[in-house]
Amino acid sequence: MRIRTNIIIEEEILTKIDAIAGDKNKRTAVIQKALLEFIAREEKKAAKNPPPPEETQKTPPSKNKRAGV
């Protein structure tokens, strides 16, 4: 499903997008393709470098209820 959204893009970038799109393509198609390629690269990076497992043993809280001790 496609959803309409508004984004703010610098004019210089938009000019480059329009040059890539040319007369045959739409600006939206170029932006969507670029974002899909970016997302694929980021997902590939994340798969290669998974986050470290969370520590299962944490330091138990202090039993002393007085502050500063």
SULZI-V300422 format. One record per residue. PHI is phi in whole degrees, 0 to 359 (999 if undefined). Layout:
BEGIN
phi: <PHI PHI>
END
This chain:
BEGIN
phi: <999 263 234 286 215 244 228 252 232 299 301 298 293 298 298 294 299 297 293 291 296 65 274 272 253 261 307 301 296 294 296 297 297 298 293 297 294 297 299 299 297 295 293 295 298 296 291 284 237 293 296 296 296 291 293 272 251 253 297 293 296 295 276 280 276 285 289 84 247>
END
